[in-house]
Amino acid sequence: MKQDLEHVEALLRQFRPRAPGVLPAQPHRTAWWVVPAAVAALAVLAASVRFMPMSAPAPAVGIGQALTLREMRALVDADPATLDQTLLELSRRALPDVEAPDSALGQFARR
């Protein structure tokens, strides 16, 4: 144990602190791909703004028809109350009537 401590102390005596030096300079690499990527991004943005519809009529949702996110968004843009009414009508058609006396849930409610 004593020999190990002496060995460590001998290693520590060899240590000579130095003042920090300047880091070596690395050559600056230019990113050649930045300009074409910016041009491509601007082209996509310009095309999406150019071909974006400014206003779309609210789609008519038929009975038993599923309501897509695009149709929901158009309904919200047209009139939020229309979306609420449409969702209410679709839920009445799609979900079971829990208040009906002959429904399975109505049977459980009586017990």
WOFENVEN-V425996 format. One record per residue. RES is the residue in one small letter. PHI is phi in radians with two decimals (999 if undefined). Layout:
BEGIN
RES&PHI, RES&PHI
END
This chain:
BEGIN
m&999, k&-1.15, q&-1.16, d&-1.13, l&-1.15, e&-1.15, h&-1.13, v&-1.12, e&-1.11, a&-1.14, l&-1.15, l&-1.18, r&-1.19, q&-1.34, f&-1.21, r&-2.21, p&-1.18, r&-2.19, a&-1.23, p&-1.14, g&-1.80, v&-1.36, l&-1.20, p&-1.16, a&-1.32, q&-1.83, p&-1.13, h&-1.37, r&-1.70, t&-1.44, a&-1.55, w&-1.22, w&-1.49, v&-1.16, v&-1.15, p&-1.09, a&-1.16, a&-1.17, v&-1.12, a&-1.13, a&-1.13, l&-1.14, a&-1.16, v&-1.14, l&-1.10, a&-1.12, a&-1.18, s&-1.22, v&-1.27, r&-1.16, f&-1.76, m&-1.40, p&-1.23, m&-1.34, s&-2.59, a&-2.14, p&-1.19, a&-1.17, p&-1.26, a&-1.53, v&-1.74, g&-1.43, i&-1.21, g&1.34, q&-1.58, a&-1.31, l&-1.75, t&-1.54, l&-1.11, r&-1.12, e&-1.15, m&-1.10, r&-1.11, a&-1.14, l&-1.15, v&-1.14, d&-1.13, a&-1.27, d&-2.89, p&-1.06, a&-1.15, t&-1.11, l&-1.08, d&-1.07, q&-1.12, t&-1.13, l&-1.14, l&-1.12, e&-1.14, l&-1.15, s&-1.20, r&-1.12, r&-1.42, a&-1.57, l&-1.66, p&-1.23, d&-1.42, v&-1.39, e&-1.66, a&-1.22, p&-1.18, d&-1.65, s&-1.42, a&-1.10, l&-1.22, g&-1.14, q&-1.13, f&-1.20, a&-1.19, r&-1.31, r&-1.36
END
